[in-house]
Amino acid sequence: MGDVRLRAGAVEWRQVEGEIVALDLDSSEYLAINRSGTAIWPLLADGATREDLAIHLAQEYGIERSAAEHDVGAFLDVLSERGLLE
C-alpha cells in the first residue's frame, strides 16, 4: 500500500497553538480539523501509509487500532472528496 499525502498546491496550513489552521486553495474555504486530524496532519503533509496513520493515532489517543483505522479512513475520505490528496 502506498503513501497518502496532501496534494501539493491544494492547501495552505499552519500549526498554531496545537491546532491546524488550513485553507483549501481551490474553494478558498477554511477547514476545521479535529484533534485526531491534527494528530495525523503533519504525517499527511510528508506522506504516510494508512497503516502508519492509524498506528500513530492509536498510540496518540490510546484507542484500539480498529477504531483508529476507521477514523483515519473517514478523515481521508473527506480529504479525498475535496481533492486534497494526491
C-alpha positions as CSV (number, residue, x, y, z in Angstrom):
1,M,0.0,0.0,0.0
2,G,1.4,3.4,-1.0
3,D,1.8,6.6,0.8
4,V,-1.1,9.0,1.2
5,R,-0.2,12.7,1.2
6,L,-1.7,16.1,0.8
7,R,-1.8,17.3,-2.8
8,A,0.9,20.0,-3.4
9,G,-0.7,23.4,-4.0
10,A,-4.1,22.2,-2.8
11,V,-4.0,23.5,0.8
12,E,-2.0,26.0,2.9
13,W,-1.8,25.2,6.5
14,R,0.0,26.1,9.7
15,Q,0.0,24.5,13.2
16,V,-1.0,27.2,15.7
17,E,-1.1,26.5,19.4
18,G,-1.6,22.8,18.8
19,E,-4.3,23.1,16.2
20,I,-4.2,23.0,12.4
21,V,-5.4,26.1,10.5
22,A,-5.9,25.1,6.9
23,L,-7.2,26.8,3.8
24,D,-8.5,24.9,0.8
25,L,-6.9,26.9,-2.0
26,D,-9.4,25.8,-4.7
27,S,-12.5,26.8,-2.8
28,S,-11.0,29.5,-0.5
29,E,-12.6,27.8,2.5
30,Y,-11.0,27.3,5.9
31,L,-11.0,23.7,7.1
32,A,-12.0,22.6,10.6
33,I,-9.5,19.9,11.6
34,N,-10.5,18.0,14.7
35,R,-8.0,16.7,17.3
36,S,-7.4,13.4,15.7
37,G,-7.0,15.0,12.3
38,T,-4.5,17.4,13.8
39,A,-2.5,14.5,15.2
40,I,-2.0,13.0,11.7
41,W,-2.0,16.1,9.5
42,P,1.8,16.6,9.6
43,L,2.3,12.9,8.6
44,L,-0.1,13.5,5.7
45,A,2.0,16.5,4.6
46,D,5.1,14.3,4.5
47,G,3.3,11.2,3.1
48,A,2.5,8.1,5.2
49,T,0.7,4.9,4.7
50,R,-2.8,4.4,6.1
51,E,-1.4,1.9,8.5
52,D,1.2,4.4,9.8
53,L,-1.5,7.0,10.3
54,A,-3.7,4.5,12.2
55,I,-0.8,3.3,14.4
56,H,0.1,6.9,15.2
57,L,-3.5,7.8,16.1
58,A,-3.9,4.7,18.2
59,Q,-0.8,5.5,20.2
60,E,-1.6,9.2,20.5
61,Y,-5.0,8.6,22.0
62,G,-4.7,5.1,23.5
63,I,-7.5,3.7,21.3
64,E,-8.0,0.4,19.6
65,R,-6.2,0.0,16.3
66,S,-9.5,-0.8,14.6
67,A,-11.1,2.4,15.8
68,A,-8.1,4.4,14.6
69,E,-8.3,2.7,11.2
70,H,-11.9,3.7,11.0
71,D,-11.2,7.3,12.0
72,V,-8.3,7.6,9.5
73,G,-10.4,6.1,6.7
74,A,-13.2,8.6,7.4
75,F,-10.8,11.5,7.5
76,L,-9.1,10.5,4.3
77,D,-12.4,10.1,2.6
78,V,-13.3,13.7,3.4
79,L,-10.0,15.0,2.2
80,S,-10.2,12.9,-1.0
81,E,-13.7,14.2,-1.8
82,R,-12.3,17.7,-1.5
83,G,-9.5,16.8,-3.9
84,L,-6.8,17.5,-1.3
85,L,-4.9,14.2,-1.6
86,E,-2.5,13.0,-4.3
